Amino acid sequence: MSFVVIYANEKGAVIKGDSRMCDDENDIRSEDYQKVCKINDNLIMGYTGGVEFTLRVLTETTFRNYGHSGITDYVDALREKIIANIGNKAIKIKGGCFVVAGIEDGRVRVYVARCNEEIFEDGFVEGISNSKPYLFAIGTCDKSPDVFAKEIFSATDGSLEERLNNIIYKVADLSKYVNRNISTVCVGENII
């Protein structure tokens, strides 16, 4: 169980996530597990989901040689591995959510994928700009993570970083599967 939030505009993107890792039986295994990572200077990602599933997908993509890849090449590889691992009978919990942000051709691009044993939905987000920034969340809470994040973000004062942190703090207060230990990765201009 996890909670990850992304905010992007035409200048850059930031992804924040909590750091609690639970195993497939929901027992807490770590309070310092990184659910966000910087793949290279132009590419960041965050993820949630079944530990074995997400680690297998990430081992086959992120932790390989993508040090100079753009978002399109990386997403193609990620998508291929997600689909392959959904069909893997050896994995107990087959599901996860992945969000990738990168700079390509001088603009910010964001890709989101959600999957479980029955569904696979993915795509690039269109229309991101300074006047129409993108706020999205993946993870565990009583409401849709995205709706919950937008409600907290709108009701919170402070800097962009404080508002994004407050989303995760609020979920941590409500869920034993999320902690207040936040990791952050950024790409593009420093927007926080």
Buried (B, 14 or more C-beta within 10 A) or exposed (E): BBBBBBBBBBBBBBBBBBBBBBBEEEEBEBEEBEBBBBBBEBBBBBBBBBBBBBBBBBEBBBEEEBEEBBBEBBBEBBBEBBBEBBEEEEBEBBBBBBBBBBBBEEEBBBBBBBBBEEEBEBEEBEEBEEEEBBBBBBBBBEEEBBEBBBEBBEEBEEEBBEBBBBBBBBBBEBBEBBBBBBBBBBBBEEBB
